[in-house]
Amino acid sequence: MRLNIGKLYTWSVATELLLYFLFAHQNITAVSLTLSRIIQIIVICLMILRADYFINQWRVLSINSIFNRWFYIFILYLIVISILGFIIGEYDSNIEYRARDNESIIANILNGPSIRPIFEIFINVYYFLYFAILPRVFLKNKPSINYFFKIFGLLFIISTIAGILDFSYYSFFKSNLISRHFYDGVDSGFRFHGFAGEPRDAFVYIVLGFGIYTLRNLYNNTYKLNIWVVLGLIVLLIMTKSLSGVIGLFFTLLMVMIFYIRKSTIKQKIAITFTVLISIVLLFVVLFYTERLYYYLGDLENLYNALLVNNYKSLNYLGGQLPSIFPVWDRWLELKNYNLHFIFFGSGSGTSSVVNNNYFPYAELANPHSQIIRIFYEAGVIGIYLFVIALIKPIRRLQMPYKMHNMALFSMLLLTGAYFAHRSAAIFIFYGIFVIVATDYSNKESENTNTSFNK
């Protein structure tokens, strides 16, 4: 039986955020071995076997494409800044890296201080190529595009139903039906997560679900969203009780004010601002009644002094967030000394893990949990700007109906906010499918124009 690479590719993308199906930790395989990763490996192997065909698809990599150009600029900028950072000693660490006893040889090599920064650039390039570029190779016609929407929607519904059952079960029996990951059996408590892994992962998955739902409607020339579907997704977001989700919504609101509101009608400005603010308020209300928030607020009182004296024993709960705090603290100290260079330009890929190990001797290269802190430290304000522009520039340049433009732009900003709060491939998946939908629309418009001209 001949394997259909296109359908395998669809399954690899549709299962990428289903992190329950994690079978081996990155301590063993260097990267987390999930169901999606296994399928990705199969897809790549099949592509190599059919290299003659895929080499002919090289045009999808064109630097002249509006869909690619700014991502290439961002990656090139990151490489240049990393080289400069290496030259001036930003990768020098005060702590000798110690491999953990349960770490494999390959994980030990790839997580080492000399290899990991380069590997981080590779991960960014891989995410872009696999999730943003390859859809143009495998999802080129209506059957393949509809198949993607069908499979993604089916898996999303299954995960949602499982998550609701798990959430309900916990309310009665104080234990989870579905653990965080398949291999570890760790419970997530009274928080919605489904098959998406941790609740914060589920938050991003739900936001991606909204984005894909929007793109499916746009692909079918439907410019209205079902209010009950949207309200249902908002309820699921609240049920995750994710603090990183709240932070992501703040980022979204900020970007909406910068890139979206000024070109919208008064009615749309009110509707969008109201929706985002209500979501933030509702999440805060839920978090207000959870013990986790009180613990974090309690630790905030001790945080500044703990950073000043380099003693973190008083941080009972924020201690786990220190990898996201140290890079900001380091930049704050530079700002106090009027050193603005690294704030604007960054210090290079992987340097956020270096500064974390300089402040605290982790047993591993500890990266920030928040992606915007990671980009800010490693690529600076300029890097953040380039990344956001790479995502929204195509939407602004393409000729699309007003409603289609606004729906696509808001969804992109929503996914970007979620990505800034918690790193995942969701933004690249959305971007890749958006390109397919936008290209399909442009092709239909060209055909209609030619038909009218011939008449």
MARSE-945749 format. One line per field, with one value per residue (C-alpha): x, y, z; chain; residue in one letter; residue number from 1. Coordinates in nm, 3 decimals, decimal comma, always signed. Example, Ala and Ser with C-alpha at 12.3 -4.5 7.8 and 13.67 -1.06 7.14 Angstrom:
2
px: [+1,230_+1,367]
py: [-0,450_-0,106]
pz: [+0,780_+0,714]
cadena: [A_A]
residuo: [a_s]
num: [1_2]
END
This chain:
455
px: [+0,000_+0,143_+0,156_-0,011_+0,251_+0,001_-0,237_+0,051_+0,165_-0,187_-0,188_+0,158_+0,040_-0,302_-0,146_+0,145_-0,020_-0,166_+0,113_-0,056_+0,094_+0,447_+0,636_+0,993_+1,133_+1,396_+1,647_+1,643_+1,582_+1,712_+1,370_+1,042_+0,928_+0,555_+0,309_+0,343_+0,725_+0,710_+0,484_+0,707_+1,009_+0,817_+0,712_+1,068_+1,203_+0,945_+1,035_+1,400_+1,304_+1,115_+1,372_+1,350_+0,987_+1,031_+1,341_+1,117_+0,905_+1,191_+0,992_+0,800_+1,129_+1,169_+1,298_+1,090_+0,770_+0,596_+0,516_+0,886_+1,088_+1,049_+1,103_+1,433_+1,526_+1,442_+1,651_+1,941_+1,925_+1,928_+2,233_+2,425_+2,342_+2,444_+2,783_+2,841_+2,730_+2,980_+3,261_+3,197_+3,156_+2,780_+2,799_+3,061_+2,914_+3,026_+2,884_+3,020_+2,740_+2,657_+2,484_+2,215_+2,250_+1,935_+2,039_+2,133_+2,455_+2,278_+2,073_+2,392_+2,558_+2,265_+2,194_+2,559_+2,645_+2,842_+2,573_+2,241_+2,249_+2,299_+2,033_+1,786_+1,830_+1,776_+1,451_+1,322_+1,413_+1,256_+0,930_+0,906_+0,995_+0,779_+0,469_+0,469_+0,631_+0,533_+0,154_+0,215_+0,355_+0,104_-0,217_-0,240_-0,593_-0,944_-0,958_-0,630_-0,727_-1,070_-0,906_-0,685_-0,981_-1,172_-0,891_-0,795_-1,159_-1,221_-0,916_-1,003_-1,357_-1,230_-0,977_-1,241_-1,492_-1,221_-1,115_-1,469_-1,517_-1,184_-1,274_-1,613_-1,460_-1,210_-1,488_-1,635_-1,339_-1,042_-0,830_-0,779_-0,892_-0,626_-0,274_-0,051_+0,152_+0,121_+0,464_+0,459_+0,104_+0,116_-0,226_-0,311_-0,571_-0,906_-0,811_-0,914_-0,643_-0,783_-0,514_-0,314_-0,074_-0,056_-0,337_-0,111_-0,057_-0,433_-0,482_-0,264_-0,440_-0,781_-0,659_-0,525_-0,864_-1,027_-0,774_-0,825_-1,204_-1,173_-0,957_-1,201_-1,482_-1,274_-1,184_-1,556_-1,628_-1,810_-1,717_-1,926_-1,836_-2,090_-2,130_-2,194_-1,872_-1,678_-1,842_-1,773_-1,404_-1,388_-1,535_-1,271_-0,997_-1,130_-1,141_-0,765_-0,702_-0,379_-0,180_+0,035_-0,292_-0,384_-0,041_-0,092_-0,424_-0,252_+0,001_-0,286_-0,467_-0,151_-0,093_-0,461_-0,424_-0,114_-0,195_-0,571_-0,780_-0,660_-0,786_-1,118_-1,462_-1,585_-1,821_-1,536_-1,308_-1,567_-1,648_-1,286_-1,170_-1,474_-1,425_-1,055_-1,107_-1,397_-1,184_-0,902_-1,139_-1,310_-0,975_-0,862_-1,182_-1,122_-0,757_-0,859_-1,041_-0,749_-0,476_-0,200_-0,256_-0,237_+0,088_+0,239_+0,127_+0,276_+0,611_+0,607_+0,660_+0,991_+1,104_+1,294_+1,495_+1,564_+1,710_+1,918_+2,084_+2,086_+1,894_+1,584_+1,492_+1,205_+1,041_+0,827_+0,621_+0,789_+1,104_+0,979_+0,940_+1,296_+1,412_+1,167_+1,263_+1,644_+1,667_+1,434_+1,631_+1,958_+1,823_+1,688_+2,034_+2,175_+1,907_+1,999_+2,355_+2,225_+2,331_+2,063_+2,254_+2,132_+1,779_+1,743_+1,959_+1,969_+2,270_+2,216_+2,025_+2,045_+2,193_+1,881_+1,970_+2,329_+2,222_+1,989_+2,279_+2,495_+2,237_+2,146_+2,336_+2,068_+2,142_+2,048_+2,032_+1,717_+1,525_+1,259_+0,905_+0,776_+0,870_+0,855_+1,113_+1,327_+1,304_+1,350_+1,670_+1,816_+1,703_+1,601_+1,321_+1,427_+1,393_+1,040_+0,947_+1,087_+0,904_+0,567_+0,613_+0,694_+0,351_+0,130_+0,301_+0,148_-0,201_-0,160_-0,013_-0,261_-0,573_-0,856_-1,212_-1,228_-1,396_-1,157_-0,860_-0,985_-1,070_-0,731_-0,541_-0,720_-0,666_-0,298_-0,256_-0,440_-0,206_+0,098_-0,004_-0,044_+0,297_+0,465_+0,326_+0,407_+0,627_+0,468_+0,438_+0,079_+0,165_+0,357_+0,073_-0,178_+0,051_+0,102_-0,273_-0,340_-0,102_-0,296_-0,631_-0,498_-0,335_-0,655_-0,853_-0,602_-0,618_-0,999_-0,992_-0,748_-0,969_-1,277_-1,090_-0,972_-1,322_-1,474_-1,206_-1,263_-1,635]
py: [+0,000_+0,335_+0,598_+0,931_+1,186_+1,470_+1,304_+1,206_+1,569_+1,682_+1,447_+1,563_+1,925_+1,854_+1,659_+1,897_+2,058_+1,737_+1,711_+1,440_+1,203_+1,267_+0,939_+1,046_+1,355_+1,573_+1,446_+1,123_+1,232_+1,596_+1,710_+1,589_+1,277_+1,324_+1,154_+1,450_+1,429_+1,061_+1,138_+1,432_+1,202_+0,966_+1,257_+1,388_+1,040_+0,997_+1,341_+1,239_+0,923_+1,140_+1,418_+1,460_+1,573_+1,803_+1,971_+2,096_+2,271_+2,505_+2,813_+2,801_+2,905_+3,217_+3,521_+3,736_+3,594_+3,835_+3,530_+3,447_+3,766_+3,906_+3,568_+3,537_+3,886_+3,790_+3,470_+3,653_+3,922_+3,656_+3,486_+3,816_+3,918_+3,571_+3,596_+3,941_+3,812_+3,528_+3,769_+4,002_+3,715_+3,699_+3,318_+3,301_+3,133_+3,145_+2,800_+2,480_+2,292_+1,964_+1,690_+1,511_+1,144_+1,052_+1,244_+1,057_+1,122_+1,297_+1,511_+1,595_+1,712_+1,916_+2,073_+2,170_+2,543_+2,532_+2,359_+2,471_+2,832_+2,701_+2,436_+2,710_+2,883_+2,547_+2,500_+2,840_+2,758_+2,412_+2,548_+2,796_+2,547_+2,259_+2,443_+2,763_+2,656_+2,292_+2,356_+2,520_+2,187_+1,945_+2,150_+2,280_+2,180_+2,185_+1,816_+1,840_+2,170_+2,040_+1,723_+1,935_+2,131_+1,805_+1,628_+1,930_+1,996_+1,630_+1,609_+1,943_+1,825_+1,494_+1,675_+1,924_+1,653_+1,459_+1,778_+1,858_+1,501_+1,521_+1,862_+1,730_+1,412_+1,611_+1,825_+1,508_+1,279_+1,520_+1,332_+1,354_+1,105_+1,243_+1,307_+1,589_+1,357_+0,992_+0,902_+1,075_+1,036_+1,379_+1,536_+1,896_+1,954_+2,128_+2,292_+2,222_+2,068_+1,780_+1,609_+1,931_+1,862_+2,122_+2,381_+2,656_+2,436_+2,388_+2,765_+2,798_+2,500_+2,661_+2,989_+2,794_+2,622_+2,966_+3,067_+2,755_+2,791_+3,148_+3,040_+2,761_+3,015_+3,251_+2,965_+2,893_+3,265_+3,297_+3,619_+3,566_+3,361_+3,161_+3,353_+3,030_+2,875_+3,186_+3,196_+2,825_+2,875_+3,169_+2,945_+2,680_+2,945_+3,046_+2,683_+2,649_+2,905_+2,988_+3,287_+3,278_+3,290_+3,617_+3,755_+3,644_+3,830_+4,145_+4,115_+4,067_+4,375_+4,581_+4,467_+4,519_+4,881_+4,925_+4,731_+4,681_+4,945_+5,248_+5,104_+4,973_+5,129_+5,264_+4,968_+4,719_+4,905_+4,881_+4,514_+4,394_+4,592_+4,480_+4,113_+4,106_+4,304_+4,083_+3,772_+3,917_+4,019_+3,679_+3,500_+3,726_+3,657_+3,283_+3,321_+3,540_+3,245_+3,006_+2,957_+2,980_+3,352_+3,427_+3,235_+3,429_+3,763_+3,668_+3,594_+3,924_+4,110_+3,930_+3,918_+4,247_+4,191_+3,830_+3,947_+4,217_+3,978_+3,679_+3,465_+3,292_+3,065_+3,299_+3,245_+2,940_+2,962_+3,220_+3,013_+2,806_+3,126_+3,250_+3,148_+3,412_+3,666_+3,665_+3,791_+4,085_+4,164_+4,157_+4,403_+4,623_+4,644_+4,744_+5,010_+5,155_+5,187_+5,359_+5,063_+5,047_+4,846_+4,499_+4,623_+4,728_+4,467_+4,163_+3,946_+3,638_+3,312_+3,102_+3,375_+3,382_+3,033_+3,149_+3,442_+3,211_+2,981_+3,279_+3,387_+3,042_+2,712_+2,508_+2,147_+2,224_+2,509_+2,677_+2,880_+3,139_+3,002_+3,321_+3,349_+3,730_+3,748_+3,506_+3,709_+4,036_+3,916_+3,737_+3,966_+4,286_+4,527_+4,517_+4,138_+4,155_+4,414_+4,203_+3,892_+4,068_+4,239_+3,900_+3,779_+4,076_+4,228_+3,975_+4,041_+4,415_+4,381_+4,131_+4,254_+4,101_+4,201_+4,428_+4,171_+3,896_+4,122_+4,211_+3,854_+3,727_+4,010_+3,974_+3,595_+3,646_+3,895_+3,660_+3,372_+3,601_+3,707_+3,343_+3,262_+3,546_+3,412_+3,046_+2,905_+2,661_+2,591_+2,725_+3,061_+2,890_+2,643_+2,927_+3,127_+2,831_+2,769_+3,142_+3,153_+2,866_+3,042_+3,379_+3,221_+3,035_+3,360_+3,542_+3,261_+3,273_+3,650_+3,617_+3,357_+3,578_+3,875_+3,675_+3,536_+3,884_+4,015_+3,734_+3,805]
pz: [+0,000_-0,104_+0,171_+0,095_+0,202_+0,186_+0,432_+0,661_+0,655_+0,749_+1,049_+1,157_+1,164_+1,317_+1,608_+1,674_+1,978_+2,120_+2,376_+2,581_+2,326_+2,448_+2,456_+2,542_+2,714_+2,545_+2,802_+2,603_+2,244_+2,257_+2,134_+2,283_+2,100_+2,042_+1,808_+1,573_+1,575_+1,481_+1,185_+1,089_+1,076_+0,846_+0,623_+0,596_+0,517_+0,241_+0,105_+0,089_-0,101_-0,349_-0,354_-0,732_-0,700_-0,401_-0,543_-0,823_-0,560_-0,465_-0,569_-0,240_-0,075_-0,291_-0,105_-0,338_-0,191_+0,047_+0,259_+0,311_+0,286_+0,635_+0,802_+0,617_+0,735_+1,095_+1,078_+0,912_+1,179_+1,452_+1,297_+1,268_+1,626_+1,748_+1,575_+1,724_+2,065_+2,041_+1,949_+2,245_+2,494_+2,549_+2,542_+2,817_+3,123_+3,483_+3,540_+3,398_+3,226_+3,400_+3,208_+3,406_+3,490_+3,297_+2,985_+2,670_+2,480_+2,190_+2,431_+2,621_+2,298_+2,163_+2,503_+2,552_+2,569_+2,242_+2,035_+2,183_+2,049_+1,695_+1,755_+1,863_+1,527_+1,356_+1,552_+1,434_+1,074_+1,101_+1,242_+0,958_+0,684_+0,807_+0,926_+0,720_+0,390_+0,335_+0,334_-0,007_-0,125_+0,028_+0,048_-0,306_-0,405_-0,261_-0,153_+0,042_+0,205_+0,305_+0,438_+0,665_+0,801_+0,854_+1,045_+1,254_+1,344_+1,433_+1,661_+1,820_+1,900_+2,042_+2,263_+2,377_+2,472_+2,655_+2,835_+2,949_+3,077_+3,260_+3,407_+3,526_+3,666_+3,872_+4,023_+4,177_+4,243_+4,275_+4,023_+3,648_+3,387_+3,150_+3,274_+3,153_+2,928_+2,836_+2,972_+3,313_+3,453_+3,624_+3,696_+3,600_+3,870_+3,829_+3,499_+3,141_+2,923_+2,714_+2,507_+2,472_+2,760_+3,035_+3,076_+2,936_+2,628_+2,606_+2,607_+2,296_+2,132_+2,188_+2,037_+1,738_+1,712_+1,685_+1,420_+1,208_+1,245_+1,114_+0,820_+0,732_+0,718_+0,504_+0,270_+0,228_+0,173_+0,506_+0,680_+0,993_+1,299_+1,496_+1,824_+2,017_+1,892_+1,993_+2,338_+2,383_+2,306_+2,551_+2,822_+2,748_+2,773_+3,114_+3,227_+3,166_+3,445_+3,266_+3,391_+3,078_+2,881_+3,054_+2,969_+2,608_+2,591_+2,720_+2,437_+2,193_+2,321_+2,288_+1,929_+1,844_+1,956_+1,741_+1,423_+1,412_+1,588_+1,393_+1,063_+1,193_+1,213_+1,545_+1,580_+1,524_+1,765_+2,040_+1,966_+1,952_+2,256_+2,455_+2,364_+2,456_+2,778_+2,886_+2,823_+3,034_+3,315_+3,321_+3,333_+3,614_+3,806_+3,775_+3,873_+4,167_+4,317_+4,270_+4,527_+4,265_+4,211_+4,585_+4,607_+4,316_+4,460_+4,795_+4,633_+4,439_+4,767_+4,814_+4,451_+4,427_+4,745_+4,646_+4,314_+4,485_+4,732_+4,495_+4,747_+4,614_+4,905_+4,998_+4,658_+4,714_+4,395_+4,170_+4,197_+3,904_+3,699_+3,756_+3,404_+3,274_+3,541_+3,524_+3,161_+3,239_+3,556_+3,361_+3,105_+3,386_+3,542_+3,201_+3,163_+3,505_+3,373_+3,054_+2,842_+2,570_+2,310_+2,409_+2,481_+2,118_+1,943_+2,174_+2,247_+2,027_+2,002_+2,318_+2,541_+2,760_+2,884_+2,942_+3,162_+3,355_+3,437_+3,533_+3,791_+3,913_+3,862_+3,689_+3,607_+3,248_+3,000_+3,131_+2,872_+2,962_+2,966_+2,801_+2,435_+2,422_+2,701_+2,507_+2,184_+2,375_+2,542_+2,240_+1,953_+2,129_+2,046_+1,682_+1,675_+1,820_+1,557_+1,271_+1,392_+1,421_+1,082_+0,923_+1,038_+0,957_+0,651_+0,406_+0,542_+0,493_+0,145_+0,001_-0,177_+0,024_+0,114_+0,417_+0,641_+0,533_+0,606_+0,954_+1,052_+0,936_+1,105_+1,440_+1,440_+1,360_+1,646_+1,883_+1,790_+1,816_+2,168_+2,271_+2,116_+2,304_+2,632_+2,564_+2,290_+2,046_+1,673_+1,670_+1,511_+1,228_+1,169_+1,146_+0,920_+0,685_+0,649_+0,612_+0,315_+0,155_+0,206_+0,085_-0,222_-0,306_-0,284_-0,508_-0,767_-0,771_-0,814_-1,105_-1,270_-1,228_-1,372_-1,675_-1,730_-1,721_-1,957_-2,209_-2,209]
cadena: [A_A_A_A_A_A_A_A_A_A_A_A_A_A_A_A_A_A_A_A_A_A_A_A_A_A_A_A_A_A_A_A_A_A_A_A_A_A_A_A_A_A_A_A_A_A_A_A_A_A_A_A_A_A_A_A_A_A_A_A_A_A_A_A_A_A_A_A_A_A_A_A_A_A_A_A_A_A_A_A_A_A_A_A_A_A_A_A_A_A_A_A_A_A_A_A_A_A_A_A_A_A_A_A_A_A_A_A_A_A_A_A_A_A_A_A_A_A_A_A_A_A_A_A_A_A_A_A_A_A_A_A_A_A_A_A_A_A_A_A_A_A_A_A_A_A_A_A_A_A_A_A_A_A_A_A_A_A_A_A_A_A_A_A_A_A_A_A_A_A_A_A_A_A_A_A_A_A_A_A_A_A_A_A_A_A_A_A_A_A_A_A_A_A_A_A_A_A_A_A_A_A_A_A_A_A_A_A_A_A_A_A_A_A_A_A_A_A_A_A_A_A_A_A_A_A_A_A_A_A_A_A_A_A_A_A_A_A_A_A_A_A_A_A_A_A_A_A_A_A_A_A_A_A_A_A_A_A_A_A_A_A_A_A_A_A_A_A_A_A_A_A_A_A_A_A_A_A_A_A_A_A_A_A_A_A_A_A_A_A_A_A_A_A_A_A_A_A_A_A_A_A_A_A_A_A_A_A_A_A_A_A_A_A_A_A_A_A_A_A_A_A_A_A_A_A_A_A_A_A_A_A_A_A_A_A_A_A_A_A_A_A_A_A_A_A_A_A_A_A_A_A_A_A_A_A_A_A_A_A_A_A_A_A_A_A_A_A_A_A_A_A_A_A_A_A_A_A_A_A_A_A_A_A_A_A_A_A_A_A_A_A_A_A_A_A_A_A_A_A_A_A_A_A_A_A_A_A_A_A_A_A_A_A_A_A_A_A_A_A_A_A_A_A_A_A_A_A_A_A_A_A_A_A_A_A_A_A_A_A_A_A_A_A_A_A_A_A_A_A_A_A_A_A_A]
residuo: [m_r_l_n_i_g_k_l_y_t_w_s_v_a_t_e_l_l_l_y_f_l_f_a_h_q_n_i_t_a_v_s_l_t_l_s_r_i_i_q_i_i_v_i_c_l_m_i_l_r_a_d_y_f_i_n_q_w_r_v_l_s_i_n_s_i_f_n_r_w_f_y_i_f_i_l_y_l_i_v_i_s_i_l_g_f_i_i_g_e_y_d_s_n_i_e_y_r_a_r_d_n_e_s_i_i_a_n_i_l_n_g_p_s_i_r_p_i_f_e_i_f_i_n_v_y_y_f_l_y_f_a_i_l_p_r_v_f_l_k_n_k_p_s_i_n_y_f_f_k_i_f_g_l_l_f_i_i_s_t_i_a_g_i_l_d_f_s_y_y_s_f_f_k_s_n_l_i_s_r_h_f_y_d_g_v_d_s_g_f_r_f_h_g_f_a_g_e_p_r_d_a_f_v_y_i_v_l_g_f_g_i_y_t_l_r_n_l_y_n_n_t_y_k_l_n_i_w_v_v_l_g_l_i_v_l_l_i_m_t_k_s_l_s_g_v_i_g_l_f_f_t_l_l_m_v_m_i_f_y_i_r_k_s_t_i_k_q_k_i_a_i_t_f_t_v_l_i_s_i_v_l_l_f_v_v_l_f_y_t_e_r_l_y_y_y_l_g_d_l_e_n_l_y_n_a_l_l_v_n_n_y_k_s_l_n_y_l_g_g_q_l_p_s_i_f_p_v_w_d_r_w_l_e_l_k_n_y_n_l_h_f_i_f_f_g_s_g_s_g_t_s_s_v_v_n_n_n_y_f_p_y_a_e_l_a_n_p_h_s_q_i_i_r_i_f_y_e_a_g_v_i_g_i_y_l_f_v_i_a_l_i_k_p_i_r_r_l_q_m_p_y_k_m_h_n_m_a_l_f_s_m_l_l_l_t_g_a_y_f_a_h_r_s_a_a_i_f_i_f_y_g_i_f_v_i_v_a_t_d_y_s_n_k_e_s_e_n_t_n_t_s_f_n_k]
num: [1_2_3_4_5_6_7_8_9_10_11_12_13_14_15_16_17_18_19_20_21_22_23_24_25_26_27_28_29_30_31_32_33_34_35_36_37_38_39_40_41_42_43_44_45_46_47_48_49_50_51_52_53_54_55_56_57_58_59_60_61_62_63_64_65_66_67_68_69_70_71_72_73_74_75_76_77_78_79_80_81_82_83_84_85_86_87_88_89_90_91_92_93_94_95_96_97_98_99_100_101_102_103_104_105_106_107_108_109_110_111_112_113_114_115_116_117_118_119_120_121_122_123_124_125_126_127_128_129_130_131_132_133_134_135_136_137_138_139_140_141_142_143_144_145_146_147_148_149_150_151_152_153_154_155_156_157_158_159_160_161_162_163_164_165_166_167_168_169_170_171_172_173_174_175_176_177_178_179_180_181_182_183_184_185_186_187_188_189_190_191_192_193_194_195_196_197_198_199_200_201_202_203_204_205_206_207_208_209_210_211_212_213_214_215_216_217_218_219_220_221_222_223_224_225_226_227_228_229_230_231_232_233_234_235_236_237_238_239_240_241_242_243_244_245_246_247_248_249_250_251_252_253_254_255_256_257_258_259_260_261_262_263_264_265_266_267_268_269_270_271_272_273_274_275_276_277_278_279_280_281_282_283_284_285_286_287_288_289_290_291_292_293_294_295_296_297_298_299_300_301_302_303_304_305_306_307_308_309_310_311_312_313_314_315_316_317_318_319_320_321_322_323_324_325_326_327_328_329_330_331_332_333_334_335_336_337_338_339_340_341_342_343_344_345_346_347_348_349_350_351_352_353_354_355_356_357_358_359_360_361_362_363_364_365_366_367_368_369_370_371_372_373_374_375_376_377_378_379_380_381_382_383_384_385_386_387_388_389_390_391_392_393_394_395_396_397_398_399_400_401_402_403_404_405_406_407_408_409_410_411_412_413_414_415_416_417_418_419_420_421_422_423_424_425_426_427_428_429_430_431_432_433_434_435_436_437_438_439_440_441_442_443_444_445_446_447_448_449_450_451_452_453_454_455]
END
